[in-house]
Amino acid sequence: MIKDIVVSLSTGDGREVAGSYAVSVAEAFEAHVLAIAFALEPVIPPTFMGGFPADLIEAQRAEGEKSARGAITGFEQAARRAGVSAQSHVFTTSLAGAADTFGRIARRFDLCVVQQAEPDKVAPEDLIIEGALFESGRPVIVVPYIQRGGLKLDRVMLCWDGSRNAARAIADSMPLLAKAKAVDVVIVASEAPKSDELPGADMAEHLARHGLKVDIKRIVSKETDVASTILSHAADTSADFIVMGGYGHSRLREFVLGGATRGILGAMTVPVLMSH
């Protein structure tokens, strides 16, 4: 059951879409939503320590506060239009402090919503997503920065690899799956099965006991990486929501070698619920 949602509002110079998306989720579940906007402290390069103009620091601090207040105003307007119970709060903190603060606050909510980081922009979203995944113990919906609409569950794609994180994500997504019109359990494999057994059938049976009718899709992909395969299949089937485990490997391993989580976060086109 989803009754309490927390969203991190983007305060950069790009579009802010997480707030309106969180409002749409709250509207669908008659839930309360808390919006948090971070006014980030200026980052002073080490070479300027002791010599960075104080007025410039204050100007950057004021601009951060203004951006945070602007994001809050937009969120509050969206909440009022939807008739959703809502609160908002601005925190002034460092870039790292924003991720830590959001992760700790999110423990008291059913669901977190964060916007995808825009490419080639210095923004806290990547750190906040990681903070939510690793520190909150709650599911996280990451909304693409190109998102144009609210919650849509016409076709939900469940990414299943038998892992703990994937199982957690599916369990966390049950309230959303109950509202879905179609659900696909998708398994990405590097080779065809060696028997007639259909991997994923046991998960399909589990979901059926919850009243869900699902289709199992096995994709054999020897050359394409998992993230690209998932996104390609989502586009081919017009999926509008993805559920998957987040960071099956360590963050360092994913950063160095790449991984499905980082691949999805970098190129996602539809909202993704992740659990760790």
PAZAZA-823362 format. One line per 8 residues: number of its first residue (from 1); their letters; for each residue y negated, z negated, x negated of C-alpha. Coordinates in nm, 2 decimals, m for minus. Example, Ala and Ser with C-alpha at 12.3 -4.5 7.8 and 13.67 -1.06 7.14 Angstrom:
2
1 = as = 0.45,m0.78,m1.23  0.11,m0.71,m1.37 .
//
This chain:
276
1 = mikdivvs = 0.00,0.00,0.00  m0.34,0.10,m0.13  m0.62,m0.14,m0.01  m0.83,m0.20,m0.32  m0.95,0.07,m0.56  m1.17,0.06,m0.87  m1.34,0.37,m1.01  m1.52,0.43,m1.34 .
9 = lstgdgre = m1.82,0.65,m1.28  m1.91,0.91,m1.54  m2.26,0.86,m1.67  m2.31,1.16,m1.90  m2.50,1.48,m1.83  m2.21,1.65,m1.66  m2.09,1.64,m1.30  m1.97,1.30,m1.16 .
17 = vagsyavs = m1.67,1.36,m0.94  m1.46,1.04,m0.98  m1.67,0.84,m0.74  m1.66,1.09,m0.45  m1.28,1.14,m0.50  m1.22,0.76,m0.50  m1.42,0.74,m0.17  m1.19,1.00,m0.02 .
25 = vaeafeah = m0.88,0.80,m0.13  m1.04,0.49,0.02  m1.11,0.67,0.34  m0.75,0.80,0.37  m0.61,0.45,0.32  m0.89,0.24,0.49  m0.93,0.07,0.15  m1.22,m0.10,m0.03 .
33 = vlaiafal = m1.35,0.06,m0.35  m1.55,m0.09,m0.64  m1.75,0.15,m0.86  m1.83,0.06,m1.22  m2.08,0.24,m1.43  m2.12,0.17,m1.80  m2.46,0.18,m1.96  m2.35,0.24,m2.32 .
41 = epvipptf = m2.52,0.08,m2.61  m2.67,0.33,m2.86  m2.44,0.43,m3.14  m2.63,0.40,m3.47  m2.49,0.59,m3.76  m2.40,0.37,m4.06  m2.64,0.56,m4.28  m2.93,0.45,m4.06 .
49 = mggfpadl = m2.85,0.08,m4.06  m3.17,m0.12,m4.11  m3.38,0.19,m4.08  m3.33,0.33,m3.73  m3.65,0.32,m3.53  m3.65,0.04,m3.27  m3.84,0.25,m3.02  m3.57,0.52,m3.04 .
57 = ieaqraeg = m3.29,0.26,m2.98  m3.48,0.13,m2.68  m3.53,0.48,m2.54  m3.16,0.55,m2.57  m3.07,0.22,m2.41  m3.31,0.30,m2.12  m3.16,0.64,m2.08  m2.81,0.49,m2.06 .
65 = eksargai = m2.92,0.25,m1.80  m3.09,0.52,m1.60  m2.77,0.74,m1.61  m2.56,0.45,m1.49  m2.80,0.36,m1.20  m2.80,0.73,m1.10  m2.42,0.74,m1.09  m2.42,0.43,m0.87 .
73 = tgfeqaar = m2.67,0.58,m0.63  m2.46,0.89,m0.59  m2.15,0.68,m0.53  m2.32,0.45,m0.27  m2.45,0.76,m0.08  m2.10,0.91,m0.07  m1.95,0.57,0.05  m2.20,0.54,0.33 .
81 = ragvsaqs = m2.14,0.89,0.45  m1.77,0.82,0.47  m1.81,0.47,0.62  m1.60,0.32,0.34  m1.62,m0.05,0.24  m1.77,m0.03,m0.11  m1.94,m0.23,m0.40  m2.08,m0.13,m0.73 .
89 = hvfttsla = m2.17,m0.28,m1.06  m2.33,m0.17,m1.39  m2.21,m0.31,m1.72  m2.40,m0.27,m2.05  m2.15,m0.25,m2.33  m2.03,m0.05,m2.63  m1.80,0.25,m2.61  m1.50,0.05,m2.70 .
97 = gaadtfgr = m1.61,m0.24,m2.48  m1.62,m0.01,m2.18  m1.25,0.08,m2.21  m1.15,m0.29,m2.26  m1.36,m0.41,m1.97  m1.23,m0.15,m1.73  m0.87,m0.22,m1.83  m0.91,m0.59,m1.76 .
105 = iarrfdlc = m1.10,m0.55,m1.43  m0.85,m0.29,m1.30  m0.57,m0.55,m1.31  m0.70,m0.69,m0.99  m0.68,m0.36,m0.80  m0.41,m0.14,m0.65  m0.53,0.18,m0.81  m0.78,0.30,m1.07 .
113 = vvqqaepd = m0.97,0.63,m1.06  m1.12,0.79,m1.38  m1.27,1.13,m1.45  m1.13,1.36,m1.71  m1.34,1.39,m2.02  m1.53,1.72,m2.05  m1.45,1.92,m2.36  m1.69,1.92,m2.65 .
121 = kvapedli = m1.88,1.62,m2.52  m1.91,1.27,m2.65  m1.80,1.06,m2.35  m1.61,0.74,m2.29  m1.36,0.88,m2.04  m1.07,0.93,m2.28  m1.09,0.57,m2.40  m1.13,0.44,m2.05 .
129 = iegalfes = m0.82,0.63,m1.93  m0.63,0.48,m2.22  m0.77,0.13,m2.14  m0.66,0.16,m1.78  m0.31,0.29,m1.86  m0.23,0.04,m2.14  m0.42,m0.27,m2.02  m0.43,m0.27,m1.64 .
137 = grpvivvp = m0.07,m0.25,m1.54  m0.19,m0.03,m1.25  m0.15,0.34,m1.17  m0.44,0.56,m1.27  m0.56,0.88,m1.10  m0.74,1.11,m1.34  m0.97,1.35,m1.17  m1.05,1.69,m1.33 .
145 = yiqrgglk = m1.41,1.73,m1.42  m1.40,2.06,m1.23  m1.28,1.89,m0.91  m1.45,2.02,m0.60  m1.29,1.83,m0.31  m1.14,1.50,m0.21  m0.79,1.38,m0.18  m0.55,1.65,m0.08 .
153 = ldrvmlcw = m0.17,1.61,m0.06  m0.04,1.94,0.08  0.20,1.98,m0.21  0.27,1.70,m0.46  0.45,1.76,m0.78  0.66,1.48,m0.93  0.74,1.52,m1.30  1.08,1.36,m1.36 .
161 = dgsrnaar = 1.24,1.31,m1.71  1.45,1.00,m1.63  1.21,0.78,m1.83  1.08,0.43,m1.75  0.72,0.56,m1.72  0.82,0.84,m1.49  1.01,0.60,m1.26  0.70,0.37,m1.26 .
169 = aiadsmpl = 0.47,0.65,m1.17  0.69,0.76,m0.88  0.72,0.41,m0.74  0.34,0.36,m0.78  0.27,0.69,m0.59  0.49,0.60,m0.28  0.19,0.54,m0.05  0.05,0.88,m0.15 .
177 = lakakavd = 0.39,1.05,m0.11  0.42,0.92,0.24  0.11,1.13,0.33  0.23,1.44,0.15  0.33,1.75,0.34  0.57,1.87,0.06  0.71,1.71,m0.25  0.87,1.88,m0.55 .
185 = vvivasea = 1.07,1.69,m0.81  1.02,1.90,m1.13  1.23,1.86,m1.44  1.14,2.05,m1.76  1.43,2.11,m1.99  1.48,2.30,m2.31  1.81,2.45,m2.21  2.02,2.51,m1.90 .
193 = pksdelpg = 2.26,2.24,m1.77  2.61,2.25,m1.91  2.77,2.16,m1.57  2.71,2.21,m1.20  2.54,1.87,m1.18  2.17,1.90,m1.08  1.96,1.66,m1.28  1.71,1.48,m1.05 .
201 = admaehla = 1.94,1.47,m0.75  1.97,1.10,m0.78  1.59,1.06,m0.76  1.58,1.30,m0.47  1.84,1.07,m0.29  1.63,0.77,m0.37  1.32,0.93,m0.22  1.51,1.05,0.08 .
209 = rhglkvdi = 1.59,0.69,0.16  1.22,0.63,0.18  1.20,0.91,0.44  1.07,1.18,0.20  1.21,1.53,0.20  1.19,1.67,m0.15  1.29,1.99,m0.33  1.42,1.98,m0.69 .
217 = krivsket = 1.29,2.23,m0.94  1.44,2.26,m1.28  1.24,2.47,m1.53  1.40,2.58,m1.85  1.13,2.63,m2.11  1.24,2.69,m2.47  0.91,2.80,m2.62  0.63,2.66,m2.40 .
225 = dvastils = 0.52,2.30,m2.44  0.59,2.06,m2.16  0.22,2.02,m2.05  0.16,2.39,m2.03  0.49,2.43,m1.83  0.39,2.16,m1.59  0.04,2.31,m1.53  0.17,2.66,m1.50 .
233 = haadtsad = 0.42,2.55,m1.24  0.15,2.36,m1.05  m0.06,2.67,m1.04  0.23,2.89,m0.93  0.33,2.66,m0.64  m0.03,2.57,m0.54  0.04,2.20,m0.61  m0.27,1.99,m0.54 .
241 = fivmggyg = m0.16,1.66,m0.69  0.07,1.57,m0.99  0.26,1.24,m1.05  0.39,1.17,m1.40  0.45,0.89,m1.66  0.17,0.84,m1.91  0.22,0.82,m2.29  0.60,0.81,m2.33 .
249 = hsrlrefv = 0.54,0.80,m2.70  0.29,0.58,m2.89  m0.08,0.69,m2.87  m0.07,0.76,m3.25  0.23,0.98,m3.22  0.08,1.17,m2.93  m0.25,1.21,m3.12  m0.08,1.34,m3.44 .
257 = lggatrgi = 0.21,1.55,m3.29  0.07,1.62,m2.94  0.25,1.52,m2.62  0.26,1.59,m2.25  0.00,1.32,m2.17  m0.26,1.45,m2.41  m0.18,1.81,m2.31  m0.23,1.73,m1.94 .
265 = lgamtvpv = m0.55,1.53,m2.00  m0.70,1.81,m2.20  m0.62,2.10,m1.96  m0.56,1.95,m1.61  m0.67,2.15,m1.31  m0.56,1.91,m1.03  m0.57,1.53,m1.00  m0.29,1.35,m1.18 .
273 = lmsh = m0.15,1.00,m1.11  m0.02,0.84,m1.43  0.15,0.51,m1.49  0.26,0.35,m1.81 .
//
